């Protein structure tokens, strides 16, 4: 009986065969790595927030959205660096502009009501 390789093992084998020559594939790998790092950081931040009894739902939301926006900006910067498609570059620049502004707004936010103890 032939056993199917687990999907993750298959991806690792295929990735090793690629050689990294395709710039689109490389950009996708880098964007995926940036997203994974941001998701991991966000998960750790949310777990830490869950252990902090004085953090409100608002504060947890702001922390998660900052991490989410930072990931989107990192992904868009990869597209700006590697894409030659004018529409993709326009969309990526729009993401960088809007999400950078929103990150600043989120970081400037302060709770208006002290958390209940």
C-alpha positions in Angstrom: 0.0 0.0 0.0 1.3 3.5 -0.9 0.8 6.0 1.8 0.1 9.7 0.8 2.6 12.2 2.1 1.2 14.7 4.6 0.5 18.0 2.8 3.1 19.9 4.9 5.8 17.4 3.9 4.8 17.7 0.3 5.1 21.5 0.4 8.5 21.3 2.0 9.7 18.9 -0.7 8.3 21.1 -3.5 9.7 24.2 -1.9 13.2 22.6 -1.8 13.0 21.7 -5.5 12.0 25.3 -6.5 15.4 26.8 -6.1 13.9 30.2 -5.3 14.4 31.4 -8.9 10.9 32.8 -9.5 10.6 36.3 -8.1 6.8 36.0 -7.8 7.1 32.8 -5.8 9.8 34.4 -3.7 7.6 37.4 -3.0 4.8 35.1 -2.0 7.1 33.2 0.3 8.3 36.4 1.9 4.8 37.8 2.3 3.7 34.5 3.8 6.6 34.6 6.3 5.7 38.2 7.2 2.1 37.2 7.8 3.1 34.2 9.8 5.4 36.2 12.0 2.7 38.8 12.6 0.1 36.2 13.4 2.5 34.5 15.8 3.2 37.9 17.4 -0.5 38.7 17.5 -1.3 35.3 19.1 1.3 35.9 21.8 0.0 39.4 22.4 -3.6 38.2 22.7 -2.6 35.4 25.1 -0.6 37.9 27.2 -3.6 40.2 27.1 -5.9 37.4 28.3 -3.6 37.0 31.3 -3.7 40.7 32.1 -6.9 41.2 34.0 -6.8 45.0 33.7 -6.8 45.0 29.9 -10.2 45.9 28.3 -11.7 44.4 25.2 -10.9 47.8 23.5 -7.2 47.5 24.4 -7.0 43.9 23.1 -8.8 45.0 19.9 -6.3 47.9 19.3 -3.3 45.6 19.9 -4.6 43.0 17.5 -5.4 45.6 14.8 -2.0 47.2 15.1 -0.4 43.7 14.5 -2.8 43.0 11.6 -2.1 46.4 9.9 1.7 45.9 10.4 1.4 42.6 8.6 -0.6 44.1 5.7 2.0 46.9 5.3 4.8 44.3 5.3 3.0 42.4 2.6 2.3 45.5 0.5 6.0 46.5 0.7 7.0 43.2 -0.7 4.6 43.8 -3.6 6.0 47.3 -4.1 9.5 46.0 -4.2 8.9 43.1 -6.5 5.8 43.7 -8.7 5.9 45.5 -12.0 2.2 45.5 -12.5 1.0 49.1 -12.2 -2.4 48.1 -10.7 -0.8 45.9 -8.0 1.7 48.6 -7.2 -1.2 51.1 -6.9 -3.1 48.9 -4.6 0.0 48.1 -2.5 0.8 51.8 -2.1 -2.8 52.5 -1.1 -2.5 49.8 1.6 0.8 51.2 2.9 -0.6 54.7 3.0 -4.0 53.8 4.6 -2.8 51.2 7.1 0.3 53.3 8.2 -2.1 56.1 9.0 -4.5 53.8 10.8 -1.6 52.3 12.8 -0.7 55.8 14.0 -4.3 56.4 15.0 -4.5 53.1 16.8 -1.3 53.8 18.7 -2.5 57.3 19.6 -5.8 55.9 21.0 -6.2 55.9 24.8 -9.0 54.4 26.7 -11.6 57.0 27.8 -12.8 54.8 30.7 -10.5 53.1 33.2 -10.9 49.3 33.2 -13.1 47.9 36.0 -11.2 45.9 38.6 
